[in-house]
Amino acid sequence: MNQNTSRRNFVKTAVASSFAAPWLGWKSTANAGNPSDHIRFVCFGANGRAWKNIQEMTKQVPNAKLVAVADVDLSRTNHVKEHHPDAKIFQDWRQLLDKEENNFDAAIVATPDHMHAPIAMSTMQLGKHTYLEKPLTRTLHECRVLHDFAVEHPKLATQMGNQVASATSNLTAVKWIREGIVGKVKSVHSYNPKSWGQHEPLHGKLVAPPESLDWDAWCGVRPAAKFRKGDYHPSQWRKRLDYGTGTLGDMGCHIYHPWFMGLDQPVALEITSHGAAPYEDRNSWPLNSKVHYRMKGNDLTDGDFDFFWYDGRQQGFPEVVLQAVGGIPENLPRSGSVVIGTEGTLVLQHSFDALPKLYQSGVEVEVESAPEESTGHHLNWVEGILSDNSQRPRCNWSYAGPMTEAVLLGTVACRLPGETLKWDSENLEFIENITANQFIKEDYRPGWEVEGL
């Protein structure tokens, strides 16, 4: 990447949210400054997950100040207006960066998936510490670029928003896996019952977008869809191929995390989807996915090992999982992971507080190792900021990048069910599979290009 110290001038002739030329972002040395103990932050998004992030930030970090927000739908800014009356409100995220560049230290990005990378890349180019919701990005290429940029700029404190990673449940799971409580890991099974997909045609009425919504800006870097009431905004975008990443993308970064970190970031070798194909004509992800990974082994595993992902309402666990918990389905949480090892099985519930459960020969047994104490995820990020990133946040992007890549490999496999995709992580490509490789990087819509992506 070209780390020229000059910044590209923002297009000054913009009127409202329309820009006269493609916006290519800023260039900078991206050397983050230490903001002493007073954190000035902005948030991209003002409602939903964005508002939760603002609440957690100001709750966990009493000296944090919200400077501004940007939301394409101004009708969703009421919470900010009520609770942070001094915060400036923008409809276009690019205008926020242009006008407030010198007034904030850190940024939270909590938009739909397709806008994660463009906004985060731009905040990092300005040298801003960045917290980015999960999944880190929509495509593998975007993920690798953000990872590399963060690694190349070690003073930038980055964090992915899989907030349960800082909870007692996940911290303890990571510790116990690393301590070898289950022996060498033979297989892992993760699952979630959500159904962020759709098999029926889009049914929302074709209507004009509400006046409060800049629909073109909402579509952003992806194709400009026709506005259908209730099919995209404000929450149904997770189901759509062009804008979201389905159930796997939405929940995978939460649920993969404890075993993925516990096993020191294993690399995928092969991925096969055994579920339905996406509904391309409806721009929708499939329901009830099942994805099989073959993962490269390491010192914590019993050689190369199998990992399975299941989502939706028809999970159907294999016999090996049921036997590991005494043949009793009720011993399995509604959402989580089962880590099967040579000396036992660890059951991980997707929860802030629930401790992992250890089974040996199908019987639950007590774990002698003490659990880890919970820490705030946003506070963990801020500690990285205040330490000049010498205390790297738990889900900094040198870790969260590879973990997100593992999740996104599953989403690519879902597009090509029944095909075993061989993965070359070093070169970021599927081996001898032209069709799969076309999903690694997808072009941005003309006029929405961002430099570096």
SVG drawing of the C-alpha trace seen along z (x, -y; Angstrom):
<svg xmlns="http://www.w3.org/2000/svg" viewBox="-46 -23 50 66">
<polyline fill="none" stroke="black" stroke-width="0.4" points="0.0,0.0 1.1,-3.5 1.6,-5.3 1.9,-8.8 1.7,-11.3 -0.7,-13.6 -4.4,-13.1 -6.6,-13.1 -8.9,-16.1 -12.5,-15.3 -14.8,-16.3 -15.9,-19.8 -18.5,-20.3 -20.8,-17.7 -24.4,-18.7 -26.2,-16.8 -25.1,-13.2 -24.3,-13.3 -20.7,-13.5 -19.3,-14.8 -16.6,-12.1 -15.8,-8.6 -14.6,-9.0 -11.3,-7.3 -10.7,-7.8 -7.8,-9.5 -4.1,-8.7 -2.1,-9.1 0.7,-7.6 -2.0,-6.2 0.0,-6.8 -2.6,-6.9 -2.2,-9.5 -2.6,-8.8 -5.7,-10.7 -4.5,-10.8 -7.4,-9.6 -10.2,-11.4 -11.7,-9.3 -13.5,-11.2 -15.4,-8.8 -17.8,-8.7 -20.2,-6.0 -21.2,-5.0 -24.8,-4.0 -27.1,-5.4 -29.6,-2.7 -29.7,1.1 -26.2,2.5 -24.8,-1.0 -26.8,-2.4 -25.9,0.7 -22.2,-0.1 -22.7,-3.7 -24.4,-2.7 -21.6,-0.2 -18.9,-2.6 -20.2,-5.3 -21.1,-2.8 -17.7,-1.1 -15.6,-4.2 -17.0,-7.1 -14.6,-9.6 -15.7,-8.7 -17.5,-11.4 -19.6,-10.8 -18.7,-13.5 -20.8,-12.6 -22.8,-9.9 -23.6,-9.2 -26.7,-7.3 -28.3,-7.1 -31.7,-7.1 -32.2,-10.2 -35.4,-8.8 -33.1,-6.4 -31.1,-9.1 -33.6,-9.8 -31.7,-8.0 -28.6,-10.0 -30.5,-13.3 -32.1,-12.5 -29.0,-11.1 -26.2,-12.9 -27.6,-16.3 -24.1,-17.7 -23.2,-15.0 -23.4,-16.1 -25.5,-14.1 -24.6,-13.4 -26.4,-11.4 -23.3,-10.7 -20.4,-9.0 -17.9,-10.7 -19.1,-14.2 -18.5,-13.2 -14.9,-12.2 -14.3,-15.4 -15.7,-17.8 -14.8,-16.0 -11.4,-14.6 -9.6,-16.6 -12.2,-16.2 -12.2,-12.5 -9.7,-9.7 -11.6,-6.5 -14.4,-5.2 -17.1,-2.5 -18.5,-1.1 -21.9,0.6 -23.5,0.5 -24.8,3.4 -22.0,5.8 -21.4,4.4 -20.2,1.0 -17.9,2.3 -14.7,2.3 -15.1,-1.0 -15.8,-2.9 -13.2,-1.1 -10.5,-1.5 -11.2,-5.2 -11.1,-5.7 -7.8,-3.8 -6.3,-5.8 -7.0,-8.9 -5.0,-7.2 -8.1,-6.5 -8.4,-3.6 -11.3,-1.5 -13.9,0.9 -15.7,2.8 -18.8,4.9 -18.8,8.6 -18.3,10.0 -15.3,7.9 -16.1,7.6 -18.4,9.1 -15.7,10.5 -12.4,12.4 -10.4,9.8 -11.7,6.9 -10.9,8.9 -7.3,9.6 -6.8,5.9 -8.0,4.6 -5.9,7.3 -2.8,6.3 -3.4,2.6 -3.8,3.0 -0.7,5.2 1.3,2.6 0.2,-0.2 0.9,1.3 -0.2,-1.9 -3.7,-1.5 -5.9,0.2 -8.5,2.3 -11.3,4.5 -14.0,6.6 -17.4,6.4 -17.9,10.0 -18.5,8.7 -19.0,12.1 -15.3,12.7 -14.7,10.6 -17.2,12.4 -16.5,15.1 -17.9,17.8 -15.6,17.3 -12.5,16.3 -12.8,19.5 -13.4,21.6 -10.2,20.3 -8.2,20.9 -9.5,24.5 -8.9,25.5 -5.4,24.2 -4.9,26.0 -5.7,29.3 -8.8,30.1 -10.2,32.3 -6.8,33.6 -6.0,33.2 -9.0,31.9 -10.4,34.3 -13.4,32.4 -15.5,29.3 -19.2,28.7 -20.8,25.2 -24.4,24.2 -27.0,21.5 -30.7,21.6 -31.2,18.3 -32.5,18.2 -31.0,15.2 -32.0,16.4 -35.1,16.7 -36.4,19.2 -39.5,17.4 -39.4,14.4 -38.9,10.9 -42.4,9.7 -42.0,6.1 -43.8,3.5 -41.9,1.5 -42.3,-2.0 -40.4,-5.2 -37.9,-5.2 -39.0,-7.3 -37.7,-10.9 -35.5,-10.3 -33.5,-7.6 -30.8,-8.2 -31.3,-4.9 -28.5,-5.3 -26.1,-5.8 -27.5,-2.8 -26.7,-0.6 -23.3,-2.2 -20.6,-0.1 -23.0,2.7 -25.5,2.7 -28.4,0.2 -31.4,2.4 -34.9,1.1 -36.3,0.2 -38.8,2.8 -40.5,2.0 -39.4,4.5 -37.0,6.5 -33.7,4.7 -33.9,1.8 -33.7,1.7 -32.8,5.3 -33.6,7.8 -30.3,7.0 -28.6,9.9 -30.6,12.3 -29.5,10.7 -26.4,11.9 -25.4,8.4 -25.5,6.8 -25.3,9.4 -23.6,12.7 -26.5,14.9 -26.7,16.7 -23.2,18.0 -21.7,14.5 -23.9,12.9 -23.3,15.4 -20.1,17.3 -17.7,14.7 -19.4,15.0 -19.5,18.8 -16.3,19.8 -14.3,17.5 -13.7,19.5 -12.5,22.6 -10.7,20.7 -8.7,18.6 -8.3,21.6 -6.7,23.6 -4.4,20.8 -6.2,19.8 -6.1,23.1 -6.1,22.7 -8.8,24.2 -7.7,26.7 -11.0,27.7 -14.6,26.6 -17.8,28.3 -21.4,27.1 -24.0,29.8 -27.0,27.4 -29.1,25.7 -27.8,23.2 -28.6,19.5 -31.7,18.2 -29.8,16.1 -32.9,14.9 -34.2,13.6 -30.8,12.3 -31.1,14.3 -29.0,16.7 -30.2,20.3 -31.7,21.6 -30.5,24.5 -26.9,24.5 -24.4,27.3 -20.8,26.7 -17.9,29.1 -14.3,27.8 -11.1,29.8 -8.7,27.8 -5.0,28.0 -3.8,29.5 -1.3,28.2 0.1,29.0 -3.4,28.7 -5.2,31.1 -5.1,34.8 -3.7,34.1 -5.9,32.4 -9.4,32.2 -13.0,31.7 -15.1,28.7 -18.9,28.6 -21.2,25.6 -25.0,26.0 -27.6,23.2 -31.4,22.9 -34.1,25.0 -33.1,28.4 -29.7,29.0 -29.7,32.7 -26.6,33.4 -24.5,36.4 -24.3,39.4 -20.8,38.6 -22.0,35.2 -24.9,36.8 -22.8,39.6 -20.3,37.1 -23.0,35.6 -24.5,38.9 -27.0,39.2 -29.2,36.5 -30.1,33.7 -31.0,31.4 -27.4,31.3 -26.7,29.3 -27.4,25.6 -29.6,23.8 -26.5,22.2 -22.8,22.8 -20.0,25.3 -19.0,28.9 -15.3,29.5 -14.5,33.2 -11.1,34.3 -9.1,37.4 -9.9,37.1 -13.3,35.4 -15.7,33.0 -16.2,29.3 -19.7,27.9 -19.7,24.1 -22.9,22.2 -23.2,19.0 -23.8,16.8 -22.1,14.1 -22.2,15.9 -22.6,19.7 -19.4,21.5 -18.3,24.4 -19.3,27.9 -16.9,30.8 -18.1,34.3 -16.0,37.5 -17.5,40.8 -20.8,39.0 -21.0,37.8 -20.6,34.2 -17.6,33.7 -16.2,30.8 -13.4,28.7 -10.7,27.9 -9.2,25.0 -10.6,21.6 -12.7,19.6 -11.6,16.3 -13.2,13.0 -15.3,11.0 -14.0,7.8 -15.8,5.2 -15.2,5.5 -15.2,1.8 -13.1,1.1 -10.6,3.7 -10.4,1.7 -9.9,-1.6 -7.2,-0.1 -5.4,0.7 -5.9,-2.9 -4.6,-4.4 -1.5,-2.1 -0.6,-3.1 -1.7,0.4 1.0,2.1 -1.9,3.8 -3.5,5.1 -7.3,5.6 -8.5,9.1 -10.0,9.3 -7.6,7.0 -7.6,7.6 -4.4,9.6 -6.5,12.2 -10.0,11.3 -8.9,11.2 -8.1,14.9 -11.1,15.8 -13.4,13.8 -11.8,15.4 -12.7,18.8 -16.3,17.7 -16.4,16.2 -14.9,19.4 -18.1,21.1 -20.3,18.4 -18.4,19.0 -19.0,22.8 -22.7,22.1 -22.8,20.6 -21.4,23.8 -23.0,26.7 -21.6,30.2 -18.2,28.9 -15.1,29.4 -13.2,26.2 -9.5,26.5 -8.1,23.4 -4.7,21.7 -4.6,19.3 -1.2,17.8 -2.3,16.7 -5.9,16.0 -7.4,18.3 -9.2,21.5 -7.1,24.0 -8.2,24.5 -11.7,23.3 -12.5,20.2 -16.1,20.1 -15.3,20.0 -12.5,17.4 -14.9,14.9 -16.5,14.5 -13.2,13.6 -13.3,10.0 -16.3,8.3 -16.1,4.9 -17.5,1.8 -20.2,-0.2 -18.8,-2.9 -18.6,-6.2 -18.1,-4.4 -14.6,-3.1 -12.4,-3.4 -8.6,-3.6 -6.9,-0.4 -9.9,1.8"/>
</svg>
